[in-house]
Amino acid sequence: MDDHVRKSPGFGPVLEVWSRRKWLAILVFVGPCAAVISVVTFLPNIYRSTATVLIEGQQLPEAFVRSTVTSAVETRLQTITQDILSRSRLEGLITRFGLYTDLKKQVPLEEVIERMRRDIQLELKGVKQTEQHRATVAFSIGYKGSDPRTVAQVTNTLASFYIEENLKVRERQAAGTTEFLRVQLDETKKKLDELEQRVSAFKKAYMGELPQQLDANLATLGRLNMQLRVNSDNLPRALERKEDLAKQLSEMESSAPTGGPGATAERIAKLRQELVELSARFTDAHPTVVRVKSEIKDLERQLTEAKPNGEAEKEQVAPASPAFLRLRQALGEVDAEIAALKAEAGRLRRDIAAYQQRVENTPRREQEFQSLSRDYETTKELYTSLLKRYEEAKLAENMEQRQKGEQFRVLDPAMASEQPVAPNRVRLILTGLVLSLGLALGAVVLAEQLDTSFHTVDDLRAFTRVPVLVSIPPIVTETDVSQRRWRLKLVAVSATLGLALIIGVSYFVAKGNEQLAWMLVRGGS
């Protein structure tokens, strides 16, 4: 024994440990390795299909038709993606293609939908134009699943969703812009009509007061003032003439014979003439005017009482002379002239007040007209601008409806993949072998650390200073050989059953378990 150890000083201890712990190492190695290999073997294949969608620009020149859809492609893609990844859309796809049948039995529907959201991948592709801007010219939509044909169908369906939703979004935005402009145009048209009516009414009512008529109004006002001054000069002269005629008439009447009712009538006539003169100078409330009216009233009452039975007596007066008649005629003409002068003076004062009001209102009316005209012109310009934009929006909407604007087109449709993208069985098996080997090595080292028996003479000599006299090899009997054989058979059967159990459990755990496969994929396998 000592001679054998000395012949293999480097590998002797290792071989001895292997001789003692080989079955432990084999069992510890085979168990995990069989489990890993079984799980990897029974895991379902995961396939991935990708469809490439090209973003085509507007087919009509922008110089002729300008699109009203101004949102960036990236923003619109994110909006469409959120709509496609909504619960109703994904639930419809799951029901339509029969996806995640096993998973639906294990978890709620919300988790299944969330799982499908993770299985869908959107990747933007662009051409770098500047250092800070990247123009998207295409994007790819991908989906992962266990059935390659179903995966391809789902991917193509998702791509068609993007195309349809892009058309709907653009049409909706174009129609919304057109409708907004139409409402604004109607409101502006209504306001413009109101301003037109106000301007027309203003011109009709106050056109004569505007600056272009100011000179004519001032000239008319000066002429009316001149006429009023002339009238004011003529009225005193007429009153003087009337006074002179009245005096002459009074003197002539005083020299004529009078008596009885005739004299009273002449006095009444004289007082009435005096009342006319006073009315030309004073108002009716003046004391002199009031006195004369009272005296005339008393004389008329006396004249009425002097006549018996209410009948007038025939008066005997001297025939009027031609001079008296001329004076009375001249006095009537002067009265008519005075009345005409007073009427003309009243008319002139009214005309002067009206033209004075026009002249005074000219600056205010001019400011109102300028403000009204400015509002009208501004509203008119706004209406013209809105009308132009509305027509452009209608063209853009028609272009979107005819699908002549920016649109998505499937460049490369999704195809059923022949090779799975996961799991990476070779890598998983190699990882399992390494882990199993490590476990076996660890088990051997642990067993050696826990074993306190001496296996060689050198171990005994290293432990004590007592000299070793002799080394007796183990004596193997027939009974020992028989027991060893039974133990080997029992170990073999146990190992076989263990392996069968491991394989069965692995089959139960890994068969169709897409979730486990995805966990291994996300874990880097």
C-alpha positions in Angstrom: 0.0 0.0 0.0 2.8 2.4 0.9 4.7 1.5 -2.2 1.6 2.2 -4.3 1.0 5.6 -2.7 4.6 6.6 -3.3 4.4 5.6 -7.0 1.6 8.2 -7.6 2.4 11.1 -5.3 0.4 13.7 -7.4 -2.8 11.9 -8.4 -2.9 9.3 -5.6 -5.1 11.3 -3.2 -7.5 12.3 -6.0 -7.8 8.7 -7.2 -8.3 7.5 -3.7 -11.1 10.1 -3.1 -12.6 9.1 -6.5 -12.5 5.5 -5.5 -14.3 6.2 -2.2 -16.8 8.8 -3.5 -17.4 8.0 -7.1 -21.0 6.8 -6.6 -21.9 9.8 -4.6 -20.4 12.0 -7.3 -22.2 10.1 -10.1 -25.5 10.3 -8.3 -25.2 14.0 -7.5 -24.1 14.7 -11.0 -26.7 12.6 -12.8 -29.7 13.9 -10.8 -29.5 17.6 -11.6 -28.1 17.0 -15.1 -31.0 14.7 -15.9 -33.4 17.3 -14.5 -31.9 20.1 -16.6 -31.7 18.0 -19.8 -35.3 16.8 -19.3 -36.7 20.3 -18.7 -34.8 21.8 -21.6 -35.9 18.9 -23.8 -39.6 19.3 -22.9 -39.7 23.1 -23.0 -41.9 24.4 -25.9 -40.2 26.2 -28.8 -40.7 29.9 -29.0 -40.9 31.4 -32.5 -40.7 35.0 -33.5 -42.1 36.7 -36.7 -41.5 40.2 -37.8 -43.3 42.4 -40.3 -41.6 45.5 -41.7 -43.9 48.5 -42.5 -42.7 51.3 -44.8 -43.8 54.9 -44.1 -44.6 56.4 -47.5 -44.7 60.2 -47.8 -47.5 62.3 -49.3 -48.1 61.3 -52.9 -49.3 64.8 -54.0 -46.8 67.8 -54.0 -47.2 69.9 -50.9 -47.1 73.0 -53.1 -50.6 72.0 -54.4 -52.1 70.3 -51.4 -50.8 70.9 -47.9 -51.7 68.2 -45.3 -53.5 69.3 -42.1 -52.1 66.3 -40.2 -49.0 67.9 -38.6 -48.2 65.4 -35.8 -44.9 63.6 -36.0 -44.8 60.0 -37.2 -43.3 58.9 -33.9 -46.1 60.5 -31.9 -48.7 59.1 -34.1 -47.1 55.6 -33.8 -47.1 55.8 -30.1 -50.8 56.8 -30.1 -51.7 53.9 -32.5 -49.6 51.5 -30.4 -51.6 52.4 -27.2 -54.8 51.8 -29.1 -53.7 48.5 -30.5 -52.4 47.3 -27.1 -55.7 48.2 -25.4 -57.5 45.5 -23.5 -60.4 45.1 -26.0 -58.0 44.7 -29.0 -55.7 42.2 -27.4 -58.6 40.2 -26.0 -60.1 40.0 -29.5 -56.8 38.7 -30.9 -56.5 36.1 -28.1 -60.0 34.9 -28.8 -59.6 35.0 -32.5 -56.4 33.0 -32.7 -56.8 30.9 -29.6 -53.7 32.2 -27.9 -52.4 31.3 -24.4 -54.9 28.4 -23.9 -52.8 26.8 -21.2 -51.9 30.1 -19.5 -55.6 31.2 -19.3 -56.3 28.2 -17.2 -53.6 29.2 -14.6 -53.8 33.0 -14.4 -56.5 35.7 -14.8 -57.3 37.2 -18.1 -55.6 40.5 -17.2 -52.3 38.8 -16.7 -52.7 37.0 -20.1 -53.3 40.3 -21.8 -50.3 41.8 -20.1 -48.2 38.8 -21.2 -49.3 39.5 -24.8 -48.3 43.1 -24.5 -44.8 42.0 -23.5 -44.7 39.6 -26.5 -45.4 42.4 -29.0 -42.4 44.5 -29.9 -42.2 47.7 -31.9 -39.0 48.9 -33.4 -38.5 52.2 -35.2 -36.1 52.4 -38.1 -34.8 55.7 -39.4 -32.3 57.6 -41.4 -30.0 60.0 -39.5 -30.4 63.5 -40.9 -28.8 65.7 -38.3 -27.0 65.2 -35.0 -30.2 65.7 -33.0 -33.0 64.6 -35.3 -33.8 61.2 -36.7 -36.4 60.7 -39.4 -38.4 57.5 -39.1 -38.9 55.9 -42.6 -40.0 52.4 -41.4 -40.8 50.4 -38.4 -41.0 46.7 -37.6 -43.7 44.9 -35.5 -42.8 41.6 -34.0 -44.6 38.9 -32.0 -43.4 35.8 -30.2 -45.3 32.5 -29.6 -45.2 28.8 -29.6 -46.9 28.1 -33.0 -44.9 29.6 -35.9 -48.0 29.9 -38.2 -50.1 31.5 -35.6 -47.3 33.8 -34.7 -47.0 34.9 -38.4 -50.7 35.4 -38.6 -50.9 37.5 -35.5 -47.9 39.6 -36.6 -49.5 40.3 -40.0 -52.8 41.2 -38.3 -51.0 43.6 -36.0 -49.3 45.2 -39.1 -52.7 45.6 -40.7 -54.0 47.2 -37.5 -51.3 49.8 -37.8 -52.1 50.6 -41.4 -55.9 50.9 -40.7 -55.4 52.9 -37.6 -53.0 55.3 -39.3 -55.6 55.9 -42.1 -58.4 56.5 -39.5 -56.2 58.8 -37.4 -55.2 60.9 -40.4 -58.8 61.1 -41.7 -60.1 61.9 -38.2 -57.6 64.7 -37.7 -58.2 66.1 -41.2 -62.0 66.0 -40.7 -61.6 67.6 -37.2 -59.6 70.4 -38.7 -62.1 71.0 -41.5 -65.0 71.0 -39.0 -63.2 73.4 -36.7 -62.5 75.8 -39.5 -66.1 75.5 -40.7 -67.4 76.5 -37.3 -65.0 79.4 -37.1 -65.9 80.5 -40.6 -69.6 80.5 -39.8 -69.1 82.5 -36.7 -66.9 85.0 -38.5 -69.4 85.3 -41.4 -72.2 86.1 -38.9 -70.0 88.7 -37.2 -69.0 90.2 -40.6 -72.7 90.5 -41.7 -73.5 92.3 -38.5 -70.6 94.7 -39.0 -71.7 95.3 -42.6 -75.2 96.2 -41.4 -73.8 98.5 -38.7 -71.5 100.3 -41.2 -74.3 100.7 -43.7 -76.7 102.1 -41.0 -74.0 104.4 -39.7 -73.3 105.8 -43.2 -77.0 106.3 -43.8 -77.5 108.1 -40.5 -74.3 110.1 -40.1 -72.7 110.3 -43.5 -73.4 114.1 -43.5 -71.4 114.5 -40.3 -68.2 113.0 -41.6 -65.1 115.1 -42.3 -65.8 115.3 -46.0 -69.1 117.2 -45.3 -67.6 119.4 -42.5 -66.8 122.3 -44.8 -70.3 122.3 -46.3 -71.9 122.2 -42.8 -69.7 125.1 -41.7 -70.6 127.1 -44.8 -74.3 126.4 -44.3 -74.0 127.3 -40.6 -72.3 130.7 -41.5 -75.0 131.5 -44.0 -77.8 130.7 -41.5 -76.1 132.9 -38.9 -75.9 135.7 -41.5 -79.6 135.3 -42.3 -80.4 135.4 -38.5 -78.5 138.6 -38.1 -80.3 140.2 -41.0 -83.6 139.0 -39.5 -82.7 140.4 -36.1 -81.9 143.8 -37.8 -85.1 143.9 -39.8 -87.4 143.0 -36.8 -86.7 146.2 -34.7 -87.2 148.4 -37.7 -90.5 146.7 -38.4 -91.6 147.2 -34.8 -90.6 150.9 -35.0 -92.7 151.3 -38.1 -95.6 149.6 -36.4 -95.2 151.9 -33.4 -95.3 155.0 -35.6 -98.3 153.7 -37.5 -100.1 152.9 -34.3 -99.4 156.4 -32.9 -100.7 158.0 -36.1 -103.8 155.8 -36.1 -104.4 156.7 -32.4 -104.1 160.4 -33.0 -106.5 160.2 -36.0 -109.0 158.2 -33.9 -108.7 160.7 -31.0 -109.6 163.6 -33.3 -112.7 161.8 -34.7 -116.1 162.1 -32.9 -116.9 159.2 -30.6 -119.6 158.3 -28.2 -121.4 155.3 -26.8 -120.7 151.8 -27.8 -118.7 153.0 -30.8 -116.1 154.6 -28.6 -115.8 151.4 -26.6 -115.2 149.4 -29.7 -112.6 151.8 -30.9 -110.9 151.6 -27.5 -110.9 147.8 -27.7 -109.3 148.0 -31.2 -106.7 150.3 -29.9 -105.9 148.1 -27.0 -105.7 145.1 -29.2 -103.2 146.9 -31.4 -101.2 147.8 -28.3 -101.3 144.1 -27.2 -99.8 143.1 -30.6 -96.9 145.5 -30.0 -96.3 144.3 -26.5 -96.4 140.6 -27.6 -93.6 141.3 -30.0 -91.4 142.6 -27.2 -92.5 140.7 -24.1 -93.9 137.3 -23.1 -97.5 136.6 -22.1 -96.5 136.6 -18.4 -95.3 140.2 -18.5 -97.4 142.5 -16.2 -98.1 145.1 -19.0 -99.3 142.3 -21.3 -101.5 140.9 -18.5 -103.0 144.4 -17.7 -103.8 145.1 -21.4 -105.5 141.7 -21.8 -107.6 142.4 -18.6 -108.6 145.8 -19.8 -109.7 144.4 -23.2 -111.7 141.8 -21.4 -113.5 144.4 -19.2 -114.3 146.6 -22.2 -115.7 143.7 -24.1 -117.9 142.8 -21.2 -119.2 146.4 -20.9 -119.9 146.5 -24.6 -121.9 143.3 -24.4 -124.0 144.6 -21.4 -124.7 147.9 -23.1 -126.6 146.1 -25.9 -130.2 145.3 -25.0 -131.3 141.7 -25.4 -127.8 140.8 -26.6 -128.3 142.5 -29.9 -125.9 145.2 -31.1 -127.2 148.6 -31.7 -126.4 150.4 -34.9 -123.7 152.8 -34.2 -123.5 156.2 -35.7 -119.9 156.9 -36.5 -118.4 159.2 -39.0 -117.2 157.6 -42.2 -113.5 156.6 -42.2 -111.2 158.9 -44.2 -108.8 157.5 -46.9 -105.8 158.4 -44.7 -107.2 156.3 -41.8 -107.8 153.3 -44.1 -104.2 153.5 -45.5 -102.8 153.6 -42.0 -104.8 150.6 -41.0 -103.7 148.7 -44.1 -100.1 149.7 -43.5 -100.4 148.6 -39.9 -101.7 145.2 -41.1 -98.9 144.8 -43.5 -96.3 145.6 -40.8 -98.0 143.0 -38.5 -97.7 140.4 -41.2 -94.1 141.3 -41.8 -93.3 141.0 -38.1 -95.0 137.6 -37.9 -93.0 136.4 -40.9 -89.8 137.7 -39.4 -90.5 135.9 -36.1 -91.3 132.7 -37.9 -88.2 132.9 -40.0 -86.1 133.6 -36.9 -87.4 130.5 -35.2 -86.7 128.4 -38.2 -83.2 129.8 -38.6 -82.5 129.1 -34.9 -83.6 125.5 -35.3 -81.5 125.0 -38.4 -78.5 126.6 -36.7 -78.9 124.3 -33.7 -79.1 121.2 -36.0 -76.0 122.1 -38.0 -74.1 123.1 -34.8 -74.9 119.7 -33.4 -73.6 118.0 -36.6 -70.4 120.1 -36.5 -69.8 119.2 -32.8 -70.5 115.5 -33.4 -68.2 115.2 -36.3 -65.0 114.2 -34.3 -67.0 111.6 -32.2 -68.7 110.2 -35.3 -65.4 110.1 -37.1 -63.9 108.1 -34.3 -66.9 105.8 -34.1 -66.7 105.3 -37.9 -63.0 104.6 -37.8 -63.4 102.0 -35.0 -66.3 100.4 -36.8 -64.4 100.4 -40.1 -61.3 98.9 -38.5 -63.3 96.1 -36.9 -65.0 95.5 -40.2 -61.7 95.3 -42.2 -60.1 93.1 -39.5 -63.1 90.7 -39.5 -63.1 90.7 -43.3 -59.4 89.8 -43.4 -60.0 87.1 -40.9 -62.9 85.7 -42.9 -60.9 85.7 -46.1 -58.0 83.9 -44.3 -60.4 81.4 -42.7 -62.1 80.8 -46.0 -58.8 80.1 -47.7 -57.7 77.7 -44.9 -61.1 76.0 -45.0 -60.7 75.3 -48.7 -57.2 74.0 -48.1 -58.5 71.8 -45.3 -61.2 70.4 -47.5 -58.6 69.5 -50.1 -56.5 67.9 -47.5 -59.4 65.9 -46.1 -60.3 64.8 -49.6 -56.7 63.7 -50.1 -56.7 61.7 -46.9 -60.0 60.0 -47.9 -58.5 59.1 -51.3 -55.4 57.8 -49.4 -53.1 60.1 -51.2 -51.4 61.4 -48.1 -48.8 59.8 -45.9 -49.6 56.1 -45.4 -48.1 52.9 -44.1 -47.4 50.0 -46.4 -46.2 46.5 -45.5 -42.8 46.1 -47.0 -42.0 42.6 -45.7 -44.9 40.6 -44.4 -44.3 38.2 -41.5 -43.4 34.6 -42.4 -43.7 31.5 -40.3 -40.3 30.9 -38.8 -38.6 27.5 -39.2 -36.1 27.9 -36.4 -37.2 28.8 -32.8 -35.6 31.8 -31.1 -35.9 30.2 -27.7 -35.0 28.3 -25.7 -31.3 27.9 -26.5 -31.1 24.3 -25.6 -27.3 23.9 -26.2 -26.5 26.7 -23.9 -29.0 25.5 -21.2 -27.6 21.9 -21.3 -24.0 23.2 -21.0 -25.0 25.4 -18.1 -26.8 22.4 -16.5 -23.7 20.2 -17.0 -21.5 22.8 -15.4 -23.9 23.2 -12.5 -24.2 19.5 -12.0 -20.5 19.0 -12.1 -20.1 21.7 -9.5 -22.7 20.1 -7.3 -21.0 16.7 -7.5 -17.6 18.2 -6.7 -19.2 20.1 -3.8 -20.8 17.0 -2.5 -17.5 15.0 -2.6 -15.7 17.8 -0.8 -18.4 18.0 1.9 -18.4 14.2 2.4 -14.6 14.2 2.8 -14.8 17.0 5.3 -17.5 15.2 7.3 -15.7 11.7 7.2 -13.4 11.3 10.3 -12.0 7.8 9.4 -8.4 7.0 8.4 -8.1 5.7 4.8 -4.3 5.3 4.5 -1.3 4.6 6.7 0.0 8.1 6.0 -3.2 9.5 7.4 -2.7 7.5 10.5 0.9 8.4 10.9 0.1 12.1 10.4 -2.5 11.8 13.1 -0.3 10.0 15.8 3.3 9.4 16.7 2.7 5.8 17.6 4.6 3.6 15.1 2.5 1.6 12.7 3.7 -2.0 12.8 1.6 -3.6 10.0 -1.3 -2.8 7.6 -3.9 -5.6 7.3 -6.1 -5.5 4.1 -9.9 -6.1 4.5 -10.9 -9.7 4.5 -13.9 -10.2 2.0 -16.1 -13.1 2.6 -18.9 -14.6 0.4 -21.4 -12.9 2.6 -19.8 -9.6 2.1 -19.8 -10.1 -1.7 -23.5 -11.1 -1.6 -24.4 -8.0 0.5 -22.4 -5.8 -1.8 -24.3 -7.1 -4.8 -27.7 -6.5 -3.2 -26.7 -3.0 -2.2 -25.6 -2.4 -5.8 -28.9 -3.7 -7.2 -30.8 -1.6 -4.7 -28.8 1.5 -5.5 -29.3 0.9 -9.2 -33.1 0.4 -8.9 -33.3 3.5 -6.7 -31.3 5.5 -9.1 -33.4 4.3 -12.0 -36.6 5.2 -10.2 -35.1 8.6 -9.2 -34.2 9.3 -12.8 -37.7 8.3 -13.9 -39.2 10.5 -11.3 -37.0 13.4 -12.3 -37.9 13.0 -15.9 -41.6 12.7 -15.1 -41.6 15.9 -13.0 -39.6 17.7 -15.7 -42.1 16.7 -18.3 -45.0 17.9 -16.1 -43.3 21.2 -15.4 -41.8 22.0 -18.8 -44.3 20.5 -21.3 -46.0 23.5 -22.9 -44.8 25.9 -20.2 -44.3 29.0 -22.3 -44.0 31.1 -19.2 -41.0 29.1 -18.0 -39.4 29.3 -21.5 -39.8 33.1 -21.5 -38.3 33.3 -18.0 -35.3 31.4 -19.3 -35.2 33.7 -22.4 -35.3 36.9 -20.2 -32.7 35.3 -17.9 -30.2 35.3 -20.8 -30.5 31.8 -22.1 
